């Protein structure tokens, strides 16, 4: 919501924001073809439904994926978080219509500990090594987690605004 609000406030009018989220669970749910890939399927189906609802003749591009995930990863999932995010994006670029050039904005997690450090390191490395990824650090919002894990409403709005600023800079 913070992302869409910021775009609208900056005068961007021609966009559709589609939210497909899930609370809890590791990154294997996002891995197409895994034992339980229900989240991958949910994202694809949700975006396809949104596209089908567009008026006939409207052209579109799936331009960006906003991604925040990692707190629920097991140690093994944390160790594979960069590779799995890259695979998720590769699959979405193939499986979603007009998504071949989709960019990715990653909102870093703010949890502490070795597992979370691994997730942050791998996700931020994607942005360093692949120009289609951007990483947004959120460690300064660590104090705005209502249960020491999940971001408060205000922090989520702030992260969305940061992602929108990155998108606007990126898409100049």
C-alpha positions, 0 to 999 in steps of 0.5 A, spaced: 500 500 500 505 504 501 508 503 494 502 504 490 500 511 495 507 513 493 507 512 486 500 516 486 502 521 490 508 522 485 503 523 479 504 516 476 497 514 474 498 508 469 499 502 474 496 496 477 498 493 484 497 486 485 498 483 492 499 476 493 502 474 500 502 469 505 504 469 512 509 464 515 513 459 512 519 458 508 521 460 501 520 452 499 513 454 498 515 459 493 519 454 489 515 452 483 515 444 483 517 443 490 513 438 494 509 444 496 509 450 492 502 453 493 505 460 494 508 460 487 501 457 484 497 462 488 502 468 485 501 466 478 494 465 479 492 471 482 496 475 477 493 472 472 486 473 475 488 481 475 490 481 468 484 477 466 480 483 469 483 488 465 478 491 459 479 488 453 485 491 449 489 494 455 496 493 454 500 491 460 507 489 462 508 485 469 514 490 471 516 489 478 516 484 483 516 487 490 519 481 495 519 481 503 521 474 505 525 470 510 524 470 517 520 464 517 526 460 513 529 454 516 537 454 516 537 450 510 532 455 506 536 461 509 542 458 506 539 457 499 535 464 499 538 467 494 538 462 489 531 460 491 529 468 490 533 468 483 529 461 481 522 464 483 524 470 479 526 466 473 520 462 473 515 468 474 518 471 468 516 465 464 510 463 467 507 470 467 504 474 461 509 480 459 513 479 465 520 477 461 523 484 463 520 484 470 525 487 475 525 485 483 525 490 489 527 486 495 525 489 502 530 486 507 528 483 513 530 486 520 530 479 524 536 478 528 541 472 528 545 468 524 539 465 519 537 472 518 544 475 517 544 469 511 538 471 508 540 478 508 547 477 505 544 472 500 538 477 498 543 483 498 548 479 493 543 478 488 542 486 487 550 487 487 550 481 482 544 482 477 542 489 475 534 487 475 534 486 482 534 492 488 535 491 495 532 495 500 535 495 507 530 495 513 535 494 519 533 501 521 526 499 522 528 493 527 524 497 533 518 497 529 516 490 529 510 489 534 512 482 535 520 482 534 519 479 528 513 482 523 513 489 521 508 494 524 503 497 519 507 504 519 514 500 518 510 496 512 508 503 509 515 506 510 518 500 506 513 500 501 515 508 500 522 506 500 520 501 494 517 506 490 522 511 491 527 505 488 522 504 483 521 511 480 529 512 480 530 505 477 525 507 471 527 514 469 
